[in-house]
Amino acid sequence: MSNDLEVVATITAKPDAVDAVRDGLSALVAESRKEDGNVSYKLFESAVEPGTFITIEVWKSQEDLDAHMQTPHLQKALSEFGAHLAAAPAIHPLRPVG
């Protein structure tokens, strides 16, 4: 059984900033995939709510996720397109059920 940490994040762009947020998240994903503790990092946009983005991430450990949250590329992304978000990103580390 894997001890990897799965994480889902929901990021909602303001209606006039969808393209800017999409571009920023795409760049963030590319950099995040290069991190040592990253197993998988995927970006999706909702088919029913355009401008609502979902990341599905897998990290080797909580420590790797914590390190990711402090990386310069994540901090830069948050500062650059943070004003274009409708709300703060909702980040959900997951626990298996059952």
Protein Blocks (a to p, Z undefined) as FASTA:
>chain_A
ZZbdcddddddddfklmmmmmmmmmmmmmmmmmpmklmbdcddddfklghiacdddddfb
fklmmmmmmpmklmmmmmmmmmmpfbdcdddddddeZZ
